């Protein structure tokens, strides 16, 4: 395919319609501005994802009422059409309810991945196609470019803004339709462009909270939707000792140290959550070390079939927490089961989190999956199995 524009599309910019997902922040606003300046037929769409009445002007979030107003103002300043779509029901079904269910099951979910996977890159993408768009552009800090007959996903130039961990579930069909114009820019450059364009959001703070969690209090959301997650229970040492009580497994995450609620003669960490028995298992830091993770819902973006590429083991770099760098690992896939062996081990690996695969160049995103369970050092695994036996905890 011959490209006639900066987005690797076959038409001149004036004949190329691009829908921009406008969140009301500086990043997506600059995307709309850059594409408009380049002569594209730009249409802005903002999604109303939840009831923003009580949080309309709350800072530090995204997709709130203030953000919708900001997106409208930016679109007006750029003289582009702008639409607000009510996706509240879909967002609750695809993101909020599974988020609460995952916490109630003792997992640590990533709602931003679910939102990208369903609402933004499935539902909104389909809407963009219905509007006759040739591509959907977003303000994510990642890069994509043609490799062979399709597009491949890469980490951005600005490593400090890398959002590839949250986009691993993007399918090949979606990736071929998506564009990420900020992938080669650093955040200060983006803000400078916004200021130069005269956009009112040039100095707007980045979103930090989960958009549907007021003031970051996620336990309030979970307690309302899944009250069983607030069932009190025991805090148990991995050696079987009952150390105290807790007010619900939803208040804890694997790897947590502060706020556990018990005093001991050693630093203690949350090493396992048992929602069925409503137990929080704690232990020393070395009980957290994980060498193997087993995955579900794997999305593969490599060139060859996954089982063909990884049947005998494929050397990759793996990222098991959004705040940690990719580390050396071996990817295995056989008979529909996928696991990752971590060369150096990791701590704080929690079910529900993502394990994202990168090529050996630490640039290309090869896909990833959700962590179904992890395997610790043999001694810790044996102690956890013993705790799982009936009446294993002595009072």
C-alpha positions in Angstrom: 0.0 0.0 0.0 1.3 3.4 -1.0 1.2 6.0 1.8 0.2 9.6 0.9 0.2 11.0 4.4 1.8 10.8 7.8 -0.5 8.0 9.0 0.4 5.4 6.4 -2.9 5.7 4.7 -3.6 5.6 0.9 -5.4 8.9 0.5 -4.4 12.6 0.8 -5.1 14.1 4.2 -8.1 16.1 3.0 -9.7 12.9 1.8 -8.8 11.0 5.0 -11.3 11.1 7.9 -9.8 10.5 11.3 -11.9 10.1 14.5 -10.0 11.3 17.5 -10.9 9.9 21.0 -10.9 13.2 23.0 -10.8 12.7 26.7 -10.5 16.4 27.5 -6.8 16.1 28.5 -3.8 17.7 26.8 -2.6 14.6 25.0 -5.7 13.8 23.0 -6.3 17.5 22.4 -2.9 17.9 20.8 -3.6 14.8 18.7 -6.7 16.5 17.3 -4.8 19.7 16.8 -1.9 18.1 15.0 -4.1 16.2 12.6 -6.3 19.2 11.9 -3.1 21.2 11.2 -1.9 18.5 8.8 -5.2 18.8 6.8 -7.1 15.7 7.8 -10.8 15.5 8.1 -10.9 15.3 11.9 -13.9 14.4 14.0 -13.7 14.4 17.8 -15.6 12.0 20.0 -15.8 12.0 23.8 -17.2 9.2 25.8 -19.4 9.8 28.8 -18.5 6.7 30.8 -20.1 7.1 34.2 -22.4 9.3 36.2 -20.2 12.3 36.6 -22.7 14.5 38.5 -21.0 14.2 41.9 -17.6 14.3 40.4 -18.0 16.8 37.5 -15.2 19.1 38.6 -13.0 16.6 40.4 -9.3 16.9 39.5 -7.0 14.0 39.0 -9.5 11.8 37.1 -10.4 11.3 33.5 -13.8 11.1 31.7 -15.5 13.3 34.3 -17.9 16.1 33.4 -15.2 18.8 33.4 -13.3 16.7 30.9 -16.2 16.6 28.6 -16.5 20.4 28.8 -12.8 20.8 28.1 -13.0 18.5 25.0 -15.9 20.6 23.7 -13.9 23.8 24.1 -10.9 22.3 22.4 -13.0 21.0 19.5 -14.6 24.5 19.1 -11.1 26.1 19.1 -9.9 23.7 16.4 -13.2 24.1 14.4 -13.8 20.4 14.2 -17.1 18.5 14.7 -17.4 17.0 18.2 -19.8 14.4 19.6 -20.4 13.1 23.1 -21.6 9.5 23.3 -23.3 8.0 26.3 -21.5 4.8 27.0 -22.4 4.6 30.7 -24.3 1.3 30.5 -21.7 -0.4 28.4 -18.9 0.9 30.7 -20.6 -0.5 33.8 -21.1 -3.9 32.1 -17.6 -4.2 30.6 -15.4 -2.4 33.1 -17.0 -1.5 36.5 -18.8 -4.8 37.3 -15.8 -7.0 36.3 -13.5 -4.7 38.3 -15.6 -5.3 41.5 -15.9 -9.0 40.8 -12.2 -9.4 40.3 -11.4 -7.7 43.6 -14.0 -9.9 45.4 -12.2 -12.9 43.9 -8.9 -11.8 45.5 -7.4 -10.4 42.4 -5.9 -7.0 41.5 -7.6 -5.9 38.3 -6.5 -3.2 35.8 -9.7 -1.4 34.7 -7.8 0.8 32.2 -6.9 -2.4 30.2 -10.5 -3.5 30.2 -11.7 -0.1 29.1 -9.2 0.0 26.2 -10.0 -3.6 25.3 -13.8 -3.2 25.2 -15.2 0.3 25.2 -12.5 2.3 23.5 -10.9 -0.1 21.0 -14.0 -2.2 20.3 -17.2 -0.1 20.7 -15.7 3.3 19.8 -13.6 1.8 17.0 -16.8 0.4 15.5 -18.5 3.8 15.8 -15.5 5.4 14.0 -15.9 3.0 11.2 -19.6 3.7 11.0 -18.7 7.4 10.6 -16.6 6.5 7.6 -13.3 7.0 9.3 -10.1 5.6 7.9 -8.5 5.5 11.4 -9.1 6.1 15.1 -6.4 8.2 16.7 -5.7 8.4 20.5 -3.4 10.3 22.8 -1.6 7.2 24.1 2.2 7.2 24.4 3.0 4.2 22.2 4.1 3.8 18.6 2.9 1.7 15.7 4.3 1.2 12.3 3.9 -1.2 9.3 5.7 -4.5 9.6 5.1 -6.9 6.8 1.4 -6.7 5.8 0.1 -5.3 9.1 1.0 -2.8 11.9 3.1 -3.7 14.9 3.1 -2.0 18.4 6.1 -0.4 19.9 7.1 1.4 23.1 7.2 5.2 22.8 10.2 7.4 22.5 9.5 8.9 25.9 10.1 5.9 28.2 8.7 7.8 31.2 5.3 8.0 29.5 5.2 4.4 28.2 1.6 3.2 28.1 2.2 -0.1 26.2 1.5 -2.1 29.4 -2.1 -1.0 29.2 -2.5 -1.7 25.5 -1.3 -5.3 25.3 -4.8 -6.6 24.7 -5.2 -4.6 21.5 -6.0 -7.1 18.7 -4.3 -7.1 15.4 -7.4 -5.9 13.6 -7.8 -3.0 16.1 -4.1 -2.1 15.8 -4.3 -1.9 12.0 -7.1 0.8 12.4 -5.5 2.7 15.3 -3.0 5.5 15.1 -0.9 7.0 18.0 0.5 10.4 16.8 2.3 11.1 20.1 4.6 8.1 20.1 7.6 10.1 19.0 7.0 13.0 21.3 8.0 13.7 24.9 5.4 15.1 27.3 7.0 18.6 27.6 6.9 18.8 23.8 3.2 18.0 23.8 2.4 20.7 26.4 4.5 23.2 24.3 2.5 22.3 21.2 -0.8 22.8 23.2 0.4 26.2 24.4 1.5 27.2 20.9 -1.9 26.2 19.6 -3.6 28.3 22.3 -5.4 25.3 23.8 -6.9 26.0 27.2 -5.8 22.5 28.4 -2.1 23.1 27.9 -1.3 23.1 31.6 -4.1 20.7 32.7 -2.9 18.1 35.2 -2.7 14.5 34.0 -5.4 12.1 35.2 -4.3 9.9 38.1 -7.3 8.2 39.6 -9.4 5.4 38.2 -12.2 7.5 36.6 -15.1 5.9 38.3 -13.5 5.8 41.8 -14.3 9.0 43.7 -11.1 10.3 45.5 -9.4 7.0 44.8 -11.5 5.1 47.4 -12.0 1.9 45.3 -13.2 -0.1 48.4 -16.4 2.0 48.5 -17.2 0.9 44.9 -16.4 -2.7 45.6 -18.4 -2.8 48.9 -21.4 -1.5 47.1 -21.3 -3.8 44.1 -19.8 -6.9 45.8 -20.6 -6.7 49.6 -19.3 -10.2 50.1 -15.8 -8.8 49.5 -16.2 -6.8 52.8 -16.7 -10.0 54.9 -14.3 -10.0 57.9 -11.8 -12.8 58.4 -8.5 -13.8 59.7 -5.0 -12.5 59.0 -2.9 -15.6 58.9 0.9 -16.0 58.8 2.1 -18.3 56.1 3.3 -20.7 58.9 -0.3 -21.1 60.1 -0.5 -18.6 63.0 -3.6 -16.4 63.2 -2.3 -12.9 63.8 -5.4 -10.8 63.8 -8.6 -9.9 61.9 -9.4 -7.9 58.8 -12.5 -6.1 57.4 -12.5 -7.7 53.9 -10.0 -9.1 51.4 -10.8 -6.2 49.0 -8.7 -3.9 51.2 -5.5 -5.9 50.5 -3.3 -6.5 47.5 -0.4 -9.0 47.0 2.9 -7.4 48.0 1.3 -4.8 50.4 3.3 -4.0 53.5 1.7 -1.0 55.1 -1.7 -1.0 56.6 -2.0 -4.7 57.1 -3.3 -4.2 60.6 -1.1 -6.6 62.7 2.1 -6.1 64.7 4.9 -8.7 64.5 8.6 -8.9 65.2 9.4 -8.9 61.4 8.2 -6.9 58.4 5.2 -8.7 56.9 3.8 -8.6 53.4 0.5 -9.8 51.9 1.6 -13.0 50.1 -1.8 -14.5 49.2 -5.6 -13.7 49.4 -8.1 -16.5 50.1 -11.5 -14.9 49.3 -13.4 -18.3 49.8 -12.3 -18.5 53.4 -12.0 -14.7 53.8 -8.3 -15.0 54.8 -5.4 -12.7 54.2 -2.1 -14.6 54.2 1.0 -12.7 55.2 4.7 -13.6 55.4 8.2 -12.4 55.0 9.4 -10.7 51.8 11.1 -13.9 50.4 7.7 -15.6 50.4 6.7 -13.2 47.6 9.4 -14.1 45.1 7.7 -15.4 42.0 9.5 -17.3 39.2 6.6 -18.5 37.1 3.2 -17.0 36.1 0.4 -18.8 34.3 -1.7 -16.7 32.0 -5.3 -16.5 30.7 -6.8 -14.5 27.9 -3.5 -14.1 26.0 -3.3 -11.7 23.1 -0.5 -12.4 20.7 0.9 -9.7 18.3 4.0 -11.5 17.1 4.6 -12.4 13.5 4.3 -16.2 13.8 1.6 -18.3 15.5 2.1 -18.2 19.3 2.4 -21.9 19.8 4.8 -22.2 16.9 6.9 -19.4 18.2 7.0 -20.4 21.8 6.4 -24.2 21.9 10.1 -24.8 22.7 10.4 -21.5 24.7 10.9 -18.0 23.4 13.2 -15.5 25.0 11.4 -12.3 25.7 11.3 -9.4 28.1 8.3 -9.5 30.5 6.6 -6.7 32.5 4.5 -8.0 35.4 3.7 -4.6 37.0 3.0 -1.3 35.3 5.6 0.5 37.4 8.5 -2.0 36.7 10.7 -2.3 33.7 10.6 -5.4 31.4 12.9 -8.2 32.7 14.3 -11.3 30.9 11.9 -14.2 30.8 11.1 -17.3 28.8 7.6 -17.6 27.1 6.1 -21.1 26.7 2.9 -22.0 24.9 1.5 -25.5 24.4 -2.0 -27.0 24.0 -3.6 -23.6 24.7 -1.7 -23.1 28.0 0.7 -20.1 28.3 3.2 -19.6 31.0 6.2 -17.2 31.6 9.3 -18.2 33.5 10.9 -15.1 35.0 14.7 -15.4 34.8 15.4 -13.2 37.9 12.1 -13.6 39.8 9.7 -10.8 40.8 7.9 -9.8 44.0 4.3 -8.6 44.4 3.0 -10.5 41.4 -0.8 -10.6 41.7 -3.6 -12.5 39.9 -5.6 -10.2 37.7 -2.6 -8.1 36.8 -1.0 -8.3 33.3 2.1 -9.9 32.1 3.2 -8.1 28.9 5.7 -9.5 26.4 8.4 -7.4 24.6 10.9 -8.5 22.0 14.5 -8.8 22.9 15.1 -5.3 21.6 12.8 -4.1 24.4 10.8 -2.1 21.9 8.2 -4.2 20.1 5.2 -5.3 22.1 4.5 -9.0 21.3 1.3 -9.2 23.4 0.5 -10.4 26.9 -2.1 -12.0 29.1 -3.7 -11.7 32.5 -2.0 -13.5 35.4 -4.2 -16.4 36.5 -1.9 -17.6 39.2 1.8 -17.5 40.1 4.2 -20.0 41.5 6.5 -19.1 44.3 9.7 -20.7 45.6 9.1 -24.3 46.6 9.1 -23.7 50.3 6.5 -20.9 50.1 4.4 -23.0 47.7 4.4 -25.9 50.1 3.3 -23.7 53.0 0.5 -22.2 51.0 -0.7 -25.6 49.9 -0.8 -26.7 53.6 -2.8 -23.7 54.5 -5.3 -24.6 51.8 -6.0 -28.0 53.6 -9.1 -28.2 55.7 -8.7 -26.9 59.3 -5.1 -26.0 58.5 -5.2 -22.8 60.6 -4.9 -23.5 64.3 -6.6 -21.0 66.7 
